[in-house]
Amino acid sequence: MSGLDRLEPEVRCSVVVLNFQLRDVLLDCLASLVRSVGPDDEIILVDNASTDDSVAAVRAAFPEVRIIENATNRYIFGLNDGLAVARGRYVAFCNNDMTVEDGFVEAMLACFDADDVFAVCARIVQPDGRDQGSRTAGFWKHGLVFYEPLPHADSVTSCFFAVGGQSLFRRDLLVALGSIDELLWPMYHEDIELSFRAWKAGLRILYAPEAVCHHLGSRTSARVFTRVELRSFVRQNELLTVWKNVDDPVMLLQHVAWLGPRLLLALLRGDQATLVGFGRALRRLPGAVRARPGVQRSARRSDRQVLSLVGRTAIEASAQGRTVRPSDRG
C-alpha cells in the first residue's frame, strides 16, 4: 500500500457543537446535524464538564461523533477546543440548543464563492416562528460598536457579524485571525469582535437565507449566571472590542468622551451591570493594548471603511445585488 493510500480522506466540514448539561436538547441537535452533514463531514462535540449523562448518551446514540471532554466549563470558548482538532476546510460553530433543517450545511457551503468570504451566518428562527434577526448591520454610536437586526432576505446578502453558535467559517482564515478571543471571557459580544476584526482584515461575512436553524435560546447561560452578570459581560466586551480594534483618532476621542457620562448615568441609575462590566474591562485593558498591534498588522480596511460596508445602506444594497464602495469619510 502506498503512502497516499494510507492518508485519511479529506474532511470537507467540521461541525463543532458545544454542550453543558443539556442532554435531551443536545441529542435533538445532533440528530438534526447528522441528517444534514455529508459523507465527507465530521461532527465534534465539545462537552464543558457536564455532570449529567450527556457524553454517555451521545456515545450510545451517535458513535460517529468525535467527543472532547473539558475538565472545566470553558463557556463559549470551548469552541476553540473543537477548532484545535477540526480537520475540515470549513468549521461550523453550533450551540447545543438548536436544530437545523435538512440541507443546512450545503446551503452554508454554497455561499463560499470567493476567497475573501470569511464566514456565513444562518437564518435563525425562534420557537415562536419569528426570525431571531441574524441578518445584521453594524453602526457606531456614542463611542461603541452596535448592531441592528435586519429583516430576512430571500437572497444571500452581506451581514455584519457571524452569530457565534450558528455560523460556518473558513478554517484557515479563522485560525489566522485567532478565532474568538478569550480576552472577552466568559461570553457575549465575542462574535461581534471577531467579525469586526475580519471585516477590518479585508474579509466578508454573508447571510445564508436557505440555511435554517431553530434556536431555543438561553438554555445554558441563564442557568449559570444571573441577569446582572450576563449584562455585565456585554458591557465589558463592548468596551474591549473598541480598546482592542479601533484606531481611528476621532472615533477614539468619541469613545473617551462618552465614557464619563455613561458611567455617571449608570451610577445614578444603580446600573450595576455597566459599572461591574467597566471595572472588569479596565482590568483587562493591558491585554487589549497588547493585542492592538496584531489587529493593525492584519488590517486592510480602516474602521470607517468597515462601518460603511456593514451599515444598513450597504447591507440592503447587497440584497439587491449592488455593491457599495467603502468610504473613508465619517
C-alpha positions in Angstrom: 0.0 0.0 0.0 1.4 3.4 -0.9 1.7 6.4 1.4 -1.1 8.1 -0.4 -3.4 5.2 0.2 -2.8 5.5 3.9 -3.8 9.1 4.1 -7.0 9.9 5.9 -9.8 11.1 3.5 -10.1 14.9 3.2 -12.7 16.3 5.6 -14.9 19.0 4.0 -16.6 20.5 7.0 -16.2 20.1 10.8 -19.3 20.8 12.8 -18.4 21.8 16.4 -21.2 21.5 18.9 -20.8 23.0 22.4 -22.6 21.4 25.4 -23.1 21.9 29.1 -25.8 19.9 31.0 -28.4 19.7 28.2 -28.6 16.0 27.4 -32.1 15.8 25.7 -31.7 19.1 23.8 -28.2 18.1 22.7 -29.5 14.7 21.3 -32.1 16.6 19.3 -29.4 18.9 17.9 -27.1 16.1 16.9 -29.9 14.1 15.3 -30.7 17.1 13.0 -27.0 17.7 12.2 -26.4 14.0 11.4 -29.2 14.3 8.8 -27.6 17.5 7.4 -23.9 16.6 7.1 -22.4 14.8 4.1 -20.2 11.8 4.0 -17.0 13.9 3.9 -18.0 16.0 7.0 -17.4 15.3 10.7 -19.3 16.3 13.9 -17.3 17.2 17.0 -18.9 17.5 20.5 -17.1 19.7 23.0 -18.5 19.0 26.4 -17.8 21.6 29.1 -17.6 19.3 32.1 -21.2 18.3 32.2 -22.3 16.2 35.2 -25.3 14.7 33.6 -25.0 11.8 31.2 -24.7 13.9 28.1 -21.5 12.3 26.9 -22.6 8.8 27.6 -25.8 9.4 25.8 -24.0 10.8 22.7 -21.6 7.9 22.7 -24.5 5.4 22.7 -26.7 7.3 20.1 -24.1 8.8 17.8 -20.9 6.7 17.8 -19.6 8.6 14.8 -19.4 11.9 16.7 -15.9 12.8 18.0 -16.0 13.9 21.6 -13.8 16.3 23.6 -14.4 16.3 27.3 -13.2 19.5 29.0 -12.2 19.2 32.7 -13.8 22.6 33.4 -16.5 24.7 31.9 -14.8 26.9 29.3 -18.1 28.5 28.3 -18.3 29.7 24.7 -14.5 29.4 24.3 -14.8 25.6 24.4 -15.5 26.1 20.7 -11.8 26.9 20.3 -11.0 23.4 21.6 -13.1 21.9 18.9 -11.4 24.1 16.3 -8.0 22.9 17.5 -8.8 19.3 16.4 -11.1 20.1 13.5 -9.9 18.6 10.2 -12.3 20.2 7.8 -11.6 23.0 5.4 -14.7 24.7 6.9 -15.7 24.8 10.6 -19.2 25.4 11.9 -19.7 26.7 15.5 -23.1 25.4 16.8 -24.9 25.7 20.1 -26.5 22.6 21.6 -29.9 24.3 21.9 -30.6 24.4 18.1 -31.8 22.0 15.5 -31.2 22.5 11.8 -33.3 21.9 8.7 -32.2 19.4 6.0 -29.7 20.9 3.7 -28.3 23.3 6.4 -24.6 22.5 5.7 -24.9 22.5 1.9 -26.7 25.9 1.9 -24.0 27.4 4.1 -21.1 26.0 2.0 -22.7 27.2 -1.3 -22.1 30.8 -0.1 -18.3 30.4 -0.1 -17.9 31.5 -3.6 -14.8 33.7 -3.2 -11.6 33.7 -1.3 -12.5 36.7 0.8 -15.6 35.1 2.4 -14.7 34.6 6.0 -18.0 33.3 7.4 -21.6 32.6 6.6 -24.4 33.1 9.1 -27.5 31.0 9.1 -31.1 32.2 9.2 -32.1 31.7 12.9 -35.8 31.0 13.8 -37.1 31.3 17.3 -39.6 28.8 18.9 -42.5 31.2 18.1 -41.6 31.1 14.4 -40.2 34.7 14.2 -36.7 35.4 12.8 -34.1 36.0 15.5 -32.6 38.7 13.4 -29.3 37.0 12.4 -29.0 39.2 9.3 -27.5 42.3 10.8 -26.0 45.7 10.1 -23.4 47.5 12.3 -23.0 51.1 13.3 -21.0 53.4 15.6 -22.9 55.3 18.3 -21.9 57.1 21.5 -18.4 55.7 21.2 -19.2 52.0 20.8 -19.9 49.4 18.1 -23.5 48.3 18.0 -25.6 46.1 15.7 -29.2 46.1 14.5 -31.2 43.2 13.2 -32.5 43.5 9.6 -35.5 41.8 8.1 -34.9 38.4 6.5 -33.9 38.5 2.8 -34.6 35.7 0.4 -31.2 36.2 -1.4 -27.7 35.9 0.0 -26.6 39.3 1.4 -23.7 40.8 3.3 -24.0 40.5 7.1 -22.3 42.5 9.9 -21.5 39.6 12.2 -21.5 35.8 12.2 -23.5 34.7 15.2 -21.2 32.6 17.4 -23.4 29.5 17.6 -25.0 29.3 14.2 -22.3 30.1 11.7 -19.8 28.5 9.3 -16.2 29.7 8.9 -13.4 29.1 6.5 -11.0 27.3 8.8 -7.7 28.7 7.6 -9.0 32.3 7.9 -10.5 31.6 11.3 -7.2 30.2 12.6 -5.2 33.1 11.0 -7.3 35.6 12.8 -7.1 33.8 16.1 -10.7 32.8 16.4 -12.8 34.1 19.3 -10.6 35.9 21.8 -10.5 34.7 25.4 -9.8 38.3 26.4 -13.6 38.6 26.2 -14.2 35.7 28.7 -16.6 34.3 29.6 -19.1 35.1 26.8 -21.1 37.6 24.8 -20.0 40.0 22.0 -17.1 37.8 21.2 -18.7 37.0 17.8 -19.1 40.7 17.1 -15.5 41.4 18.0 -14.3 38.6 15.8 -16.5 39.7 12.9 -15.3 43.4 13.2 -11.8 42.1 13.1 -12.5 40.0 10.0 -14.1 42.9 8.1 -11.1 45.1 9.1 -8.7 42.4 7.7 -10.4 42.7 4.3 -12.7 39.8 4.5 -16.5 39.5 4.2 -19.4 37.8 6.0 -22.6 36.7 4.3 -26.1 35.7 5.4 -27.4 32.4 4.0 -31.3 32.5 3.9 -31.7 28.9 2.9 -29.6 27.6 5.9 -32.3 27.5 8.5 -31.8 26.6 12.2 -34.3 26.7 15.0 -32.9 28.1 18.3 -34.3 27.7 21.7 -32.0 30.2 23.3 -30.6 30.9 26.8 -30.7 27.3 27.8 -27.2 27.3 29.3 -26.0 30.8 30.2 -29.2 31.7 32.1 -28.7 28.6 34.4 -25.1 29.6 35.2 -25.2 33.4 35.6 -27.6 36.0 36.9 -29.2 38.5 34.6 -26.9 41.3 36.0 -23.8 39.1 35.4 -24.9 38.4 31.8 -25.5 42.1 31.1 -22.1 43.0 32.7 -20.4 40.6 30.2 -21.9 42.5 27.3 -20.8 45.9 28.8 -17.3 44.6 29.4 -16.9 43.3 25.9 -18.4 46.3 24.2 -15.5 48.3 25.7 -12.8 45.7 25.0 -13.9 45.5 21.3 -13.1 49.2 21.0 -9.9 49.1 23.0 -8.6 46.2 21.0 -9.6 47.1 17.5 -10.4 50.8 16.9 -7.6 53.1 15.9 -9.4 55.9 14.2 -8.4 59.0 16.3 -11.7 60.7 16.1 -13.6 57.6 17.0 -11.3 57.0 20.0 -11.9 60.6 21.1 -15.6 60.0 20.9 -15.3 56.8 22.9 -13.4 58.5 25.7 -15.7 61.5 25.7 -18.7 59.2 26.2 -17.1 57.1 29.0 -17.7 59.6 31.7 -21.4 60.3 31.0 -22.0 56.6 30.5 -20.6 55.7 33.9 -22.2 58.7 35.7 -25.6 57.7 34.3 -25.0 54.1 35.4 -24.1 55.3 38.9 -27.3 57.5 39.1 -29.5 54.7 37.9 -27.9 52.0 40.0 -26.9 50.2 36.8 -24.6 47.6 38.5 -24.0 45.7 35.2 -22.5 48.7 33.5 -20.3 49.5 36.5 -19.1 46.0 37.0 -18.5 45.5 33.3 -16.4 48.6 33.1 -14.3 47.5 36.1 -13.7 44.1 34.7 -12.9 45.6 31.3 -10.5 48.0 32.9 -8.5 45.2 34.5 -8.2 43.7 31.0 -7.1 46.9 29.3 -3.4 45.8 29.2 -4.4 42.6 27.3 -6.4 44.7 24.8 -3.4 47.0 24.3 -1.1 44.1 23.7 -3.5 42.7 21.1 -3.7 46.0 19.1 -0.5 45.7 17.1 -1.7 42.3 15.7 -5.0 43.7 14.6 -3.3 46.7 13.0 -0.8 44.4 11.1 -3.7 42.4 9.6 -5.8 45.4 8.8 -6.7 46.1 5.2 -9.6 48.5 5.9 -9.9 51.4 8.2 -12.6 51.5 10.9 -14.7 53.9 8.9 -14.4 51.7 5.8 -15.6 48.8 7.8 -18.6 50.7 9.2 -19.5 51.9 5.7 -19.5 48.3 4.4 -21.6 46.9 7.3 -24.0 49.7 7.7 -27.7 49.3 6.9 -27.4 51.0 3.5 -24.6 48.7 2.3 -26.3 45.6 3.6 -29.6 46.4 2.0 -27.8 47.3 -1.3 -26.2 43.8 -1.3 -29.7 42.3 -1.1 -30.3 43.9 -4.5 -27.1 42.8 -6.0 -25.5 46.2 -5.8 -22.1 47.0 -4.2 -21.4 50.0 -2.0 -17.9 51.2 -2.2 -16.3 51.6 1.2 -16.0 55.2 2.2 -13.3 56.7 4.4 -15.5 59.6 5.3 -17.2 60.0 8.6 
